[in-house]
Amino acid sequence: MKGRIEAFSDHRGDGLVRSVDGEGLYFHCVSIADGSRSVAIGETVTARRGVGHLGHDEAFEIVKETRA
């Protein structure tokens, strides 16, 4: 899925990515693919949708969009 980071807390290490169709998915910083553990609010990303350890839909393998 493609979306934008709507919220992110460096302190908690979690946030929300909103897909282009309007769905919001929780994510944890360990799901950021480049290992940076941080992402900017408003940044465009791609992610894989999956089921987290608590059984809820979450965003995984979050890849920040690169700008040329």
Number of C-alpha atoms within 10 A of each C-alpha: 13 16 22 21 21 17 16 21 15 12 6 9 14 18 21 20 28 21 20 11 9 10 10 19 21 18 25 20 21 16 19 20 14 12 10 10 14 17 22 14 15 14 14 20 21 18 22 13 16 14 11 14 8 7 8 10 15 21 25 22 18 26 17 18 13 8 4 3
